[in-house]
């Protein structure tokens, strides 16, 4: 070889007699990324997070939903299986998400406009988009 470092290329790494070697984990921490603006990353993720707009039911859909709710209130003692798709408003920005849950109906309060499932889930009736159950005859609703 004929290079500028030929004289030291095969020498052992120097070790200080006065100072112990830094652990590898501490050495790596020196090169960790530095966040100059605290919270900036979270703010960007929040802006990028998408929400859905609430869908407003038309008069016909509202009537069908009310008939389904009345039918369920008549057979509440049987704890019918229901599938409910409802809107959950976002706490931080406009809009929200639609969730679908399936479970047994425990209680239905038409005056307070709330539906409870046996697993503890409760849904405001005004937030319901779709409601399905084996209790609904296919052709009459």
N, C-alpha and C positions, 0 to 999 in steps of 0.2 A: 504494500500500500504506500501511497505517496500523498498524504493529505495533511491538513493543518492540525489535526488532532491525533496523529499517530503516536505521539509521545505519551498521551494519557488514556488512550482508548482501552487498554487492558488493565489499568490501575483499579484497585478496589475503591468503592465509594467511601469518602471520608466520613468518619463518625466522631462527633464532639465528645470530649472527655468531661466537659463541664455541663452540658445540656442534654437531657434525655431526648430521644426521638419522639416526635409528635405522632400520636396514634393516627391510623389511616382515616378513621371516621372524622377526626378533627381536621385533618388535612383536606378532606373532601368538602367540609363545610365552608372552607375559604372561597370555594368556587360556586356556592349555591346562588341561585338567582336572587337579585335584590329588587324588591318591590318599592319603587320610589313613591308611588301613589297608593296608599293603603286603601283597599276596598274597590279599586278600579276593576279588577277582574270579575268580582261578584256583580258589579254594576253592569258590566258588559253582558254577562250571562243572563241577568234579569231582563235586559232590553231584548236579547235574542229569543227569550222564552216566549212561545206563542200561546195565545188564548183563542177561544172560540167565542163567537157572538151568540147571544141568547136567541133562540128561534121562538117567535111568537106564533102560537097556534091560531088558525082561522076559526070562525064560528062553528063550522061543521065538526072540526077536530075536537073543539072544546065540548060540544054536545056529546060526542062519542065517548070522550074521557069521563064526563059526568055520569053517563049511563053505566059505564064500567065500574065506576066508584060506587054507585048505588047498588049494583049487583053484588059487588064484593062486601058491602056493608050488611047485606041480607044474609050472607053465608059466612060471616066472620067466625062463628063457632067452629067451623070445619078447618080453620087455619089453612086456607088455600095457598098453593104455591103461586107466586107472582114474579114477574120480571119487570123491573121498573127502570126506565131510562130517564134521568133527571139532570138538571143543570146545577152545577156547583160554582157560585161566583168566586172569582179570584180575589184574594185579600189585598194584593198589591197593585193590580192594574185592571183596566176595563176588560170585560169579558169573563171567561171562566172555562170550565171543561164539562163535558157530558159524561156521566158515569152510568153504567148499567149494573144493577145488582139483582140477584135472584135469591129468594128466600120465602119463608112462610109468613103470611100476614098475621100479625098479632093483634093489632088495633087500628082502627080507622076513625078519626074524628073529623067529620065533615064541617063542624062549626069552627074548630081551630085550624082546619085545613092541613092536617098532618096525618101521615101514614107511618106506622111502626112495624118493623119486621121482628121476628123472634130473636134474631142475632143482635138486636139493639139499634140497628140502623133506623133512623127516622128521616122522612122526606116531606118537605113542604109540598102540598098538592099543587100549588101554583108553579112549582119548578119542574113538574113532570112533563116530559115530552111524549113518552110512550108507556103504555101499561098493558101487559099481556098476562094471561092466566088460563089454566085449563078449564076454569069456570065459565069462560065466555063462549057462548055458541058462535060459531064462525059466521053464519049468515045474518043474524039479527042485529049485530052492532055495526 
